[in-house]
């Protein structure tokens, strides 16, 4: 069972010291009632460098020691996807509450194994999906729940950039898939969120490799049919040159909501000199640029970490759990089967 807490402050251990871990630390600076007490990385040198950068008191490359460390309330798994199953199973076996970044697994089978483990041990488990906590999409959901556009019948969601910065995400065995999995996990859960998480029935998908020399797809389009005939369209790729592109369309019987998270930033500039960091995966820092202000807020990192910290403090349920991560993996698995068969494929989840 989950260990009991004795203070109002939530103590965190961060597993991972890479790209997403940096975003977590940026976001946690805005989250009250929490403290990061330790960080793990695969090498002591990397762990120590990350701890020094973010003023974390303990750094280690010994995962088992950190799992057994007293005084940790919540473990935040920000490791590559191919390590999720092993690490989450070890945390569950030790009775530790945990959060895991997306996608939960490389496949639905991996995700199901993790879900069964946390259920069996009775630990609290959260799925770190940022998309549903972005301020724009939280506001869009408020409009939906108010009935402003009537019953939602169709959701379209796009995420694109020119490819992962991590070498392991280009390895089919390690990554589990290309943008359909690694980006599409965001879009699938956003679509479920806007439709109030109905059961996904079947999927039709196309994948292609259009630009990169890679055994993975670099482009995908997927249709999802839910109970009651509601639909979602997911469009993802690693062939978009201008940086991260996040757009959504929510259509109801009485209106439509559009969001453009990285295109309509409120800032547009023309720079002849180097502008520095502009936005995630931006290829250029001169010419016409559209910087994103406060990316940890804009992309939902602050929102989702604050939610999980507050929920653990108060005993409230987690809004996103391993159940959600498992369903997302099952939908995407069906997408890959459809891309191979050329037919609609059933979503196999239970």
TAKACOR-V444352 format. One line per field, one symbol per residue. phi: phi as a letter, one per 20 degrees, with the letter a starting at -180 (. if undefined). psi: psi as a letter, one per 20 degrees, with the letter a starting at -180 (. if undefined). burial: I if it has 24 or more other C-alpha atoms within 12 Angstrom, else O. A space follows every 10 residues. Layout:
phi: ???
psi: ???
burial: ???
This chain:
phi: .fffddceee eddedpcdgf fffffgfffd dfmbbedacd bfcfffffff fffdlefccb ddfffffeff ndebddedeg gfdgfgffff fffemefbcc feffcfbfff ffffffffff emefccdeef gfdfgfefff ffffffnfdm ffdbcdbccb aepfeegffd dgffenrefg efdfgffffg fggfemlffe ebccbccbdd ceebfefdbb cbdcddgnnf cccdccadce eeofcccbbd ddfcqbddcc fdedenccbd cedgemfdag mfecccmfcc fdelggfgen ffgfffgfff fffenffffc cfgfgffgff ffgfffffff emcfcfedcb
psi: qpqqqiripp pqppoqkbgh hghghgghhj orkqpoiqqq riqhgggggg hghjlphpqq jnghghhjpq jphppoolrq hiigggghhh gghikpqqqp rrqgrhrhgg hhggghghgh ikqppqomoh gijpgghghg hggghijhja ppippppppq ajqqiphhij ohgghirbhh ghghhghghg ggghjklrpp grqpqpqroh gqnqirqjqq ppppprpjjq qqpppqrkjp hjapooqqpo prikrqppqn hihmiippqp phrpibpgrp kpiqjrbpqn qppmghggij ggghhgghgg hhgijqqphp ahgghggghh ghghghgghh hjrpqqonq.
burial: OIOOOOOOII IIIIIIIIOI IIIIIIIIIO IOIIIIIIII IOOOOOIIII IOOIOIOIII IOIOOIIOIO IIIIIIIIII IIIIIIIIII IIIIIIIIII IIIIIIIIII IIIIIIIIIO IOIIIIIIII IIIIIIIIOI IOIIOOOOIO IIIIIIIIII IIIIOOOOII OOOOIIIIII IIIIIIIIII IIIIIIIIII IIIIIIIIOO OOOOOIIIII IIIIIIOOOI IIIIIIIIII OIIIIIIIII IIOOOIIIII IIIOIOOOOO OOOOOOOIII IIIIIOOOII IIOIIIIIII IIIIIIIIII IIIOOOOIII IIIIIIIIII IIIIIIIIIO OOOIIIIIIO
